[in-house]
Each structure stands twice: as C-alpha cells, then as structure tokens.
Amino acid sequence: MALTLTVPAGTFHLSGNPIRVNITGASAPAGSSGYMVLLKVTSVDGLLLGGPFIDAKTPVSGAAAFDVSGYVDQPLDKLFEWPLAGGVNPYSAQTFDINFTAGERYIDSNGDLQEPWGEASATHYVVKGGVSFNELGRMYDDSSSFYAEFVTATKFLTRQPSSQIVHPYQPVKLWLLAPANGSHDLKIKGYYDNGTSYTYSSTNTYYKDILHEINCMPYHADAVNLALVKAGAKMTHYEVWVDGLTSKFTFTIDTNYQRFENCTFLFAANSLGGVDVIWLSGEVEEGFNTETILASKPWPATGTKKDRTTVVSSRVGTRTWKISPGYKPVAENRALADILLTRQAWLVTGTGAYNGGTIYPVTIVNAQSLLANTMNDIHDLPFEFEEGHQNPYL
C-alpha cells in the first residue's frame, strides 16, 4: 500500500465548512475486486461522539477526495467565563482533536476480504464555527484558509472591528488559537485624558491545541493602575494585544455612558469559535409569553358553580426582550450580522457595574434587520430575544 494522505487547508479547521482530505496513490492489487479507498477519522481526545468514523470511495485515476465535516460538526456547549475571575483562560474541551488514517478495502484473489491501514496522520484541530460561502470562495481564489488567516497569522477570533466603542465595565473578550506552544505577554494599555498611560503585562502560556479566552477589561486586570478614574483623570481608551502574536485591538470608552437609558450585555458565540460581548445601551422592552395545554373532564354529578370541565394540564412561560443596542458606527453594526446567526447567546440584564447583573440563556429571534444605510453614519438595530427556557414556575 503506497497511499498518500494530504489535507490542503492545514491543521486547524472550522466544523461547519468542508474539511477536505485527499488520498492519492490508490491501485487495486492484481486479481482483486471491489477495490475502495478508506478514510478513518479518529477522535484523539475522545470528545467526538460515535467515532471512529470510516468513509469509503471508489478511486478515480488513483485518487479519492473526502469531506469529513459531517462527522465533526457536532453540537458543542460554548464555555466562557462570567462573572470575570481570570485573565487568560484555556479551554481544552472547546476544540476537537482528530487524526486521519488512509486505508484500502478489497476482495483478494483468494476471495478473502482485505482491509489494510496506513499510519495515522498528525493531529488536526477542529473549532465549532464556519464562514460564509462567499468567504469560502474568496479563500479558494486566494489559495487561503481559516488556518492561514487566523491561526498562522494569529488573528483574534472575531468578526467585530479592531476598533470599538465600549462601556467602562463591558466584559470585553478576545479569543485566540496559537500556531505553536509558547509563552507570550498579554498587554493591556490604558490611556487617560491627562496624557498619561499605563501598560499592564501578564505572561501566559499559549497552547497549540487549546482555545484561549482573554478577558480584556482594564479594571479587571488591574483595578489600581488601570482604574477608570485615576488622580482625577479619566481613561479614554485602551489597547489589547499579545506580544509576538497578535495585532492591537482598540476600545474607546464612552465616558458619557450614564446618559444611556439602560445597560445590557449580550454574550454570543461567534462564527470563528469565540464569544463576542456586545453592549446594548438603548431602550428595553420586557415581555412574558405563555403557552397553555387544556384537558377536559366530565361534569361531576354533584357539580356546583365553582366546578369546571376544562383544566390546565400544563402552562409554561418564557421571558422576552426587545432591546436597542444604541447607535453604533457602520462597521460595528455590520459586524452584528455574525451575532444574528449565533445558535448560543446569553443576556446579562441589570448590569452597568463591575461583574453585575443577571444572566439568561436566550435565543435571538430577529427575522429581518437593517445593518446599514448609506445616508446615515450611525445606526440602531433592535434585537429581539426569547429566554432559553419554558418555565413552569416563575
């Protein structure tokens, strides 16, 4: 057996997009029949359910191409830290570690079934997420991939712009996949309106096979040296980066945040494996939807005016919200399209203070949303939410 296995997109993949595995060098042994090329997908860390998975194809001109995304795009409960406690948090169970093995299956000249296997490939890493078909086409045209653009280039895993306007106590998070194991310094640099600045530095080990959550709030990192108000000076903005790995993200603090009607934070799993935190500063409408199941019972022989023939056998309720995020720049508003596609989201209401508020799992139920209008510089995109529970009790 002289099969060659290659994975064109590199070693990191998004589960929701095609993951191509090519096998070449296939040749049926003399006198054999029913020859097929096999591909085995094995869970190295044991997180994938149902494996190992084996696919089979008849080779064409000695080659067979497989797409294994259907095996690895399994449900995954998103993990993140709230309330904030740590700085850089590694999550080993948020990536699927897998490998591939090429094999053959055929009936030999003696009529016996043969199924020889080659050596397992190096480990590959799969992150829950995906990119649009248009983005896939662009990557194909550019001979690029998620691995090249986000892992090798060490970009933060978000579609949000690298410059954002934030609440002073917004629990901003950035997420990172490192291309190799190594120690690097997380930097958070705060700037004040009196011209001074302070840089917080924390050395952390980043691992190749682990998704890293970075809590970026300056006050959380260093409540003394990165206080929102220090010696009468207000922090105006801050920058976050990992030395030797990433570029900078800049967060401008809205120091007039108290003029807004409310403060709500939306945590949403994004399409690249991270969790974005969006500040919703506008009007909040709260509702409560109920569903009722009725059953009938016979009229009793001694029935009175208080008796009934329909009874409530089940009744559940769900909280609802319609919340305006407040007016945001076009770049931030367009990036909200990624949030509208999320399958996992959480709402923190009654916040505005450090680690304050109540968190609810929610579903975003928006059907149509206006992201931008060329006649306006800032826009307001109301979100509609339903609680992720049907509560039999309040």
Secondary structure, DSSP 8 states (H G I E B T S, - for coil): ---EEE-TT-SEEETTS--EEEEE-----TT-EEEEEEEEEEESSS-STT--EEEEE--BTTEEEEE-HHHH---------SS---SEEEEGGGEEEEEEEEEEEEE-TTS-EE--B------EEEES----HHHHHHHHHTT--HIIIIIITT--S-SS-SEEEE-TT---EEEEE-SS-EEEEEEEEEEETTS-EEEEEEEEEE-TTSEEEEE--HHHH-TTTT-SEETTEEEEEEEEEETTT---EEEEE-TTGGGSS--EEEEEE-TTS-EEEEEE-S-EEEEEEEEEEEEE----TT--TT--SEEEEEEEEEEEEEE----EEHHHHHHHHHHHT-S-EEEEES--STT-SEEEEEEE---------TT-SEE---EEEEES--BS--
